[in-house]
Amino acid sequence: MQTRPAICRKKARYSSEAEALGVAERAPFILRPYRCGLCRGFHLTSRTKGMRVPDFERKRRRNNA
């Protein structure tokens, strides 16, 4: 999946994956960081189908089960 320039400009940009993961962990829904091919920063997406789910989300799911 490639981010379009208009989408990249609208999304929050994080300088590191760790910073993006910190924000994703506090969100009330599943978010996953990815490196943007345009700005080389990290953005967050809710698309997780076929993608690696962050560790904190796996722990959250285990605790809720």
C-alpha positions as CSV (number, residue, x, y, z in Angstrom):
1,M,0.0,0.0,0.0
2,Q,1.4,3.4,-1.0
3,T,0.4,6.6,0.7
4,R,-0.8,9.3,-1.7
5,P,0.7,12.8,-1.2
6,A,-2.6,14.4,-0.1
7,I,-3.1,11.7,2.6
8,C,0.5,12.0,3.8
9,R,0.0,15.8,4.4
10,K,-3.2,15.2,6.4
11,K,-1.8,12.5,8.7
12,A,0.2,13.1,11.8
13,R,3.9,12.4,11.2
14,Y,6.1,10.7,13.8
15,S,9.9,10.7,13.7
16,S,10.3,7.2,15.0
17,E,8.4,3.9,15.1
18,A,8.7,4.0,19.0
19,E,7.0,7.4,19.1
20,A,4.2,6.2,16.8
21,L,3.7,3.0,18.8
22,G,3.3,5.1,22.0
23,V,0.5,7.0,20.4
24,A,-1.1,3.8,19.0
25,E,-1.0,2.2,22.4
26,R,-3.1,5.0,24.0
27,A,-5.7,4.9,21.3
28,P,-9.1,3.2,22.1
29,F,-8.9,1.2,18.9
30,I,-6.3,-0.8,17.0
31,L,-3.7,1.3,15.2
32,R,-0.5,0.2,13.5
33,P,2.5,2.3,12.6
34,Y,4.1,2.2,9.1
35,R,6.9,4.0,7.4
36,C,5.7,6.4,4.7
37,G,7.5,6.1,1.4
38,L,7.0,9.8,0.7
39,C,8.1,11.6,3.9
40,R,10.1,8.8,5.4
41,G,8.4,9.4,8.7
42,F,5.9,7.1,10.4
43,H,2.1,7.4,10.2
44,L,-0.6,5.3,11.9
45,T,-3.2,3.2,10.1
46,S,-6.2,1.2,11.3
47,R,-5.6,-1.3,8.5
48,T,-4.2,-4.5,10.1
49,K,-5.4,-7.3,7.8
50,G,-2.4,-9.4,7.0
51,M,-0.1,-7.1,9.0
52,R,1.8,-7.7,12.1
53,V,-0.2,-6.6,15.1
54,P,1.8,-4.7,17.8
55,D,2.7,-6.5,21.0
56,F,0.6,-4.3,23.2
57,E,-2.5,-5.1,21.2
58,R,-1.8,-8.9,21.4
59,K,-1.6,-8.5,25.2
60,R,-4.7,-6.4,25.3
61,R,-6.6,-9.1,23.4
62,R,-5.3,-11.8,25.7
63,N,-6.5,-9.9,28.8
64,N,-9.9,-9.3,27.4
65,A,-10.4,-12.9,26.4
